[in-house]
Amino acid sequence: MAKKPVPRSSKLSVYLYIPNIIGYIRVLLNCLAFSLCLRNKIVFPILYFFSFVCDAVDGWCARRFNQVSTFGAVLDMVTDRISTACLLVVLSQLYKPGLIFLSLLALDIGSHWFQMYSTFLAGKASHKDVKDSTNWLFRAYYGNRMFMAYCCVSCEVLYLILFYLAENQTETLVDVLSSNLQKITLISFLIGTSLFGWATKQIINVIQMKTAADMCVLYDIDKKHKH
């Protein structure tokens, strides 16, 4: 007996996938958080971090309810990149030198843009598919969910702590970090444990950008050779 054809999903049904709805909530939470960031130093970190946690929740929902979608993956990445970029811009106005945070912003956006485009050129379904990479750290990052989560959470926690610690616009980043690391407090513990994950994430961003750039260059070379 012939199998009945699976009904084609409508565009609206994909937009209304549970993980995508969570993604929209994340966008709204971030908008609310940044509208309050300069007025309420307590509510902003809570809203921002809750939005960040929802990133893991929508991924779980996508797998649990079989609602994985390309739109959802792109929405996730765009939300992540924009929210982190906005936080780095805010920090660049609270600390000296602000160029440090703007450089981190450029590295984060640039490396992910290169990675997404190289993924497209390679015909892969996900930018996290790096099994063919020769760099062990790059493979470990995208291949181990817990390791990637640690690095990502470390970055966000460190940035939120720096936001919370900022008291005026004349403080230097090094002074704030060194003075707090010398104390025995929960904040100093969180700074210490997140610094390693943050540093690892920046190294991976550099590796990601270089690897993706090499792939784009090789694509151009192969294209010219075929012609």
Disulfide bonds with the S-S distance in Angstrom:
none
